[in-house]
Amino acid sequence: MAGTAGTPGTPRVLRTMNDRAALDLLLSQGPLSRTRIGKLTGLSKPTASQLLARLEAAGLVLATGTTEGRPGPNAQLYAVNPHAAHAAGLDVNPERIRAAVADITGRTVGEYELRTPGRHSSVPVVRLVTDALDGAVKAAGLARADLHRVTIGTPGAFDPNTGRLRYASHLPGWHSPTLLDELAAALPMPVEYENDVNLAAIAEQRLGAAHGHENFVLLWNEGGLGAALVIGGRLHRGWTGGAGEVGFLPVPGAPLVRQVTRANSGGYQELAGSQVVPRLARELGITPVPSGPYAEVAAALIAQAARVNDGPHRRLLEIYATGLATGLASLVSVLDPELVVLSGALFTAGGEALRELVQAELDELAAVRPRLVVGEVAEHPVLRGALESALAATRDEVFDTSR
């Protein structure tokens, strides 16, 4: 008896699988001809022609030109229709909300940054989120209703058991028990929420240094220390979403911090957070030490130290690398990852000079010795990860031609 529609192995399911394979090839390799798609998918020329006609009629692919300049007859080239869908990502921290919109090919078509008014402001979080999102949508020449999905990245994580934000007491206004319901009511599209460091890991896994790796740790070092844990190719978030909150980790060489969530700090943060760098610079006689936010000052000092890499500047890198490796040793001893990606402003500023020192120290402190690499997604990795997360879900829905 013939299988019903949707049964594995039926013509409808096979068509859907072939459609998705072709769309993924067009995304990864750019415009392709019918013949090339047939070779890469193993489909016959007639089947490839039918596939492309079907996808073109569905508005998922476009004819973009021909293979001019090559031997033989010119062949029609096809590409994913960038207007088939759009998705957005938001990167939230206490100082600003950065938003971006991308078309379904992954190209960013609109960006906007909104400086938040401060801890004591009465402006509702929902208003801030919608204003930032609308700014990016307007820059893209779209309307809010044109967005298929949004991913919002924040410090900490929304506890899946309660819906409340945890591990981010420094993010004012985001701890209301009704916030997720209010955002759902204000935004007409599906909204997902993810920890900011997890999103940086998604960016590195899809586009950067962790591409092709299924077991890795991303250590984030910017305003605070955090980690993302990817096990078997998937993010490990923990029971309350708190997996990777390594800034709270007790470590040798730092005072034991109690009531860590109230203090919004812990031993590892006190030993190797960005706030440590200006103090170390002063103790080593490095002047001048600029004023400003800890993360910006620390990144500037680390960049200078990596550039000079001699005398007190070298010593600054060595001391700081030891602190970083101390906490990292505990992490890799438990997880035994294949790779550690060093991401965030301070690791970008330190580059290879800092990475080499952390690697050497880690090799001395831990029995497990994974390879350390500096992240390759240097520009707004959290925002890029938010876009990649939203785009992955959007493509799964829009590219499903079985419906």
C-alpha positions in Angstrom: 0.0 0.0 0.0 1.3 3.4 -0.9 2.5 5.5 2.0 0.5 8.6 3.0 1.8 12.1 2.5 4.5 12.9 4.9 5.6 9.3 5.5 9.4 8.8 5.3 10.4 7.7 1.8 7.3 9.0 0.0 7.8 11.3 -3.0 6.6 14.3 -1.0 9.2 13.8 1.7 12.0 13.2 -0.8 11.0 16.4 -2.7 11.1 18.3 0.6 14.5 16.9 1.5 15.9 17.7 -2.0 14.5 21.2 -1.8 16.2 21.9 1.5 19.5 20.4 0.3 19.4 22.7 -2.7 18.6 25.7 -0.7 21.4 25.0 1.8 23.8 24.7 -1.1 22.7 28.0 -2.6 23.2 29.6 0.8 26.7 28.2 1.4 28.1 28.4 -2.2 26.3 31.3 -3.8 24.6 31.3 -7.2 24.6 27.9 -8.9 23.5 26.6 -12.2 21.0 23.8 -12.6 23.8 21.4 -13.8 25.9 22.3 -10.7 23.0 21.8 -8.3 22.4 18.4 -9.9 26.0 17.3 -9.5 26.2 18.4 -5.9 22.9 16.8 -4.9 23.1 13.7 -7.1 19.8 14.7 -8.9 19.2 14.2 -12.6 19.0 17.2 -14.8 15.2 16.9 -15.2 14.7 16.5 -11.5 17.0 19.5 -10.8 15.0 21.6 -13.3 11.7 20.6 -11.6 13.2 21.4 -8.2 14.3 24.9 -9.3 11.0 25.6 -11.0 9.2 24.6 -7.8 11.4 26.8 -5.6 11.2 29.7 -8.0 7.4 29.5 -8.0 7.4 29.4 -4.2 9.4 32.6 -4.1 12.4 31.0 -2.5 14.9 31.3 -5.4 15.6 33.8 -8.1 17.3 33.6 -11.4 20.3 36.0 -11.0 22.3 35.9 -14.3 24.3 33.5 -16.4 27.7 31.9 -16.4 29.2 34.4 -18.9 32.9 34.2 -19.6 33.0 30.4 -19.3 33.6 27.9 -22.1 30.4 26.6 -23.7 26.8 27.9 -23.7 25.9 30.3 -20.9 23.9 28.6 -18.1 21.2 30.3 -15.9 22.3 30.9 -12.3 20.0 30.7 -9.3 20.3 32.1 -5.8 18.2 32.2 -2.7 15.7 35.0 -2.8 16.9 37.4 -0.1 13.4 38.8 0.4 11.8 35.5 1.2 12.0 36.3 4.9 13.8 38.6 7.4 14.8 38.0 11.0 16.2 40.2 13.8 18.6 40.0 16.7 19.1 42.2 19.7 22.2 42.4 22.0 21.2 43.9 25.4 23.5 45.2 28.1 23.0 47.8 30.9 24.3 50.7 28.7 22.7 50.0 25.3 20.6 47.8 23.1 22.0 47.0 19.7 19.6 45.6 17.1 20.0 44.3 13.6 17.9 42.9 10.8 19.1 40.3 8.3 17.6 38.8 5.2 17.3 35.1 4.9 20.7 34.8 3.2 22.3 36.2 6.4 23.1 39.6 5.0 22.6 42.4 7.5 20.3 45.0 6.0 19.6 47.3 8.9 21.2 48.2 12.3 20.4 50.5 15.2 21.9 51.2 18.6 19.8 52.7 21.5 21.6 54.0 24.5 19.6 53.0 27.6 18.6 55.8 30.0 20.1 54.4 33.1 19.3 52.3 36.2 16.8 54.8 37.7 14.9 55.4 34.5 11.1 54.9 34.4 11.1 53.9 30.7 9.6 50.4 30.4 11.9 47.7 29.1 9.3 46.8 26.5 9.5 50.3 25.1 13.2 50.2 24.9 13.2 46.8 23.1 10.5 47.9 20.6 12.3 51.3 19.9 15.6 49.5 19.2 13.9 46.9 17.0 11.9 49.5 15.1 15.1 51.5 14.5 16.8 48.5 12.9 13.6 47.7 10.9 13.4 51.3 9.6 17.0 51.2 8.6 16.3 48.1 6.6 13.4 49.7 4.8 10.9 47.3 6.4 8.0 47.2 8.8 7.9 45.4 12.1 5.4 42.9 10.6 7.9 41.9 8.0 10.0 40.1 10.6 9.6 36.4 10.8 11.4 35.9 14.2 13.5 37.8 16.8 16.2 36.5 19.1 17.2 38.7 22.1 20.5 38.1 23.9 21.0 39.3 27.5 23.5 38.7 30.3 22.3 35.9 32.6 19.5 33.7 31.4 15.7 33.4 31.6 15.0 30.5 33.9 12.8 28.1 31.9 11.1 27.0 35.1 10.0 30.5 36.1 10.4 32.8 33.1 12.4 35.2 35.2 15.9 36.6 34.4 18.6 35.2 36.7 22.3 35.8 37.1 22.1 39.4 35.8 21.2 41.7 38.7 23.0 44.6 36.9 20.4 44.7 34.1 17.7 47.0 35.4 14.1 46.5 34.6 14.5 43.0 33.2 13.5 41.0 36.3 9.8 41.5 36.2 7.8 38.2 36.3 5.5 39.5 33.6 8.2 40.8 31.2 8.1 37.9 28.8 4.3 38.1 28.5 4.6 41.9 27.9 7.1 41.4 25.2 5.1 38.7 23.6 2.1 41.0 23.5 4.1 43.9 22.0 5.8 41.9 19.3 3.8 40.2 16.5 6.4 37.6 15.7 7.9 34.7 17.7 10.6 35.9 20.2 13.4 33.7 21.6 15.7 34.6 24.5 19.3 33.5 24.9 22.3 34.2 27.1 24.6 36.6 25.4 27.7 34.4 25.8 25.8 31.4 24.3 25.0 33.6 21.3 28.7 34.4 20.9 29.3 30.6 20.8 26.7 30.2 18.1 28.4 32.8 16.0 31.7 31.1 16.4 30.2 27.7 15.7 28.4 28.8 12.5 30.9 31.4 11.2 34.1 31.4 13.1 36.8 29.5 15.0 34.6 26.7 16.3 33.1 25.8 12.9 33.1 22.0 12.5 33.6 21.4 16.3 31.0 19.7 18.4 32.6 19.9 21.8 34.0 23.2 22.8 34.0 26.0 25.4 33.8 29.6 24.6 35.3 31.8 27.4 33.9 35.3 27.2 35.9 38.3 28.7 34.4 41.7 28.4 32.4 43.4 31.1 32.2 40.2 33.0 33.6 36.6 32.6 31.3 34.0 31.3 31.4 30.7 29.3 29.3 28.9 26.8 29.4 25.1 26.8 28.8 23.2 23.6 28.5 19.4 24.0 27.7 17.1 21.2 27.1 20.1 18.9 24.4 21.6 21.2 24.5 24.3 23.9 24.3 23.0 27.4 22.2 25.6 29.4 21.7 23.8 32.7 18.5 23.3 34.8 18.0 27.1 35.4 19.9 28.4 32.4 22.9 29.1 34.5 25.5 26.8 33.0 28.6 28.8 32.1 28.2 31.5 34.7 31.8 31.0 35.6 32.4 34.5 37.0 30.8 33.1 40.2 33.4 30.2 40.3 35.5 30.1 43.5 39.2 30.0 42.5 42.6 30.0 44.3 44.1 33.4 44.6 40.9 35.3 45.2 38.9 35.9 48.3 35.9 33.6 48.9 32.8 35.6 47.8 29.6 34.8 49.5 26.0 35.8 48.4 27.4 35.9 44.9 24.2 36.7 43.1 23.6 39.6 45.4 27.2 40.8 44.8 27.0 40.0 41.1 30.5 38.7 41.4 32.6 35.7 42.4 36.1 34.5 42.8 37.0 34.1 39.1 35.5 37.5 38.3 37.5 39.1 41.1 40.7 37.4 40.0 40.5 37.9 36.2 37.6 40.2 35.4 38.2 43.4 33.4 38.2 45.5 36.6 41.5 43.8 37.6 43.5 45.2 34.7 43.6 48.9 35.6 44.8 48.0 39.2 47.5 45.7 37.8 48.7 48.4 35.4 49.0 50.9 38.3 50.9 48.4 40.5 53.3 47.8 37.6 53.9 51.5 37.0 52.2 51.6 33.6 50.9 55.1 33.0 48.7 56.8 32.1 45.7 54.6 33.0 42.8 56.1 31.2 39.4 56.6 32.9 36.1 55.2 31.7 34.2 51.9 31.9 36.2 49.0 33.2 35.8 46.9 30.0 36.9 49.7 27.7 39.9 50.7 29.9 40.9 47.1 30.3 40.8 46.4 26.6 42.9 49.5 25.9 45.5 48.5 28.4 45.6 44.9 27.2 46.0 46.0 23.6 48.8 48.3 24.6 50.5 45.6 26.6 50.2 43.1 23.7 51.6 45.7 21.3 54.6 46.5 23.5 55.0 43.0 25.0 58.1 43.9 27.0 59.0 45.0 30.6 56.0 45.9 32.8 53.6 45.4 29.8 54.8 41.8 29.4 54.4 41.3 33.2 50.8 42.6 33.0 50.0 40.1 30.3 51.7 37.3 32.3 49.9 38.0 35.6 46.5 38.4 33.9 47.0 35.2 31.9 47.7 33.3 35.1 44.4 34.5 36.5 42.5 33.6 33.4 44.1 30.1 33.3 43.4 29.4 36.9 39.6 29.5 36.4 39.9 27.9 33.0 41.7 24.9 34.5 38.7 24.0 36.6 36.4 24.3 33.6 38.4 22.1 31.3 39.1 19.6 34.0 35.3 18.9 34.3 34.3 19.2 30.6 37.4 18.0 28.7 36.6 20.0 25.6 38.2 19.6 22.2 38.7 23.4 21.8 38.5 26.6 23.9 37.5 29.8 22.0 38.6 33.0 23.7 36.1 35.7 22.8 35.1 39.2 23.9 36.9 42.6 23.9 39.8 41.7 26.2 40.8 38.6 24.2 40.4 40.4 20.9 42.7 43.2 22.3 45.3 40.7 23.7 45.3 38.6 20.5 48.0 36.0 20.1 50.2 37.4 22.8 47.6 36.9 25.5 46.4 33.6 24.0 49.9 32.1 24.0 50.4 33.0 27.7 47.0 31.6 28.7 47.7 28.4 26.8 51.2 28.0 28.5 49.7 28.5 31.9 46.8 26.2 31.3 49.2 23.5 30.2 50.9 23.8 33.6 47.7 23.9 35.7 45.4 21.2 34.1 45.8 17.6 33.1 43.4 18.3 30.2 45.0 20.5 27.6 42.6 21.6 24.9 43.7 23.9 22.1 43.0 27.6 22.7 42.1 29.9 19.8 41.1 33.6 19.7 37.5 34.0 18.4 37.2 35.0 14.7 33.8 36.8 15.0 35.3 40.0 16.4 32.6 42.5 15.4 29.5 42.3 17.6 29.7 38.5 18.2 26.6 38.5 20.5 24.5 40.3 17.9 25.8 38.1 15.1 24.9 35.0 17.2 21.4 36.4 17.8 20.9 36.8 14.1 22.2 33.3 13.3 19.9 31.8 15.9 16.9 33.7 14.5 17.8 32.8 10.9 18.2 29.1 11.7 14.7 28.8 13.0 13.4 31.1 10.2 15.0 28.9 7.5 13.6 25.7 9.0 10.1 27.2 8.7 10.3 29.1 5.4 12.3 26.4 3.6 9.8 23.7 4.5 8.1 23.1 1.2 6.1 20.2 2.4 3.4 22.5 3.8 
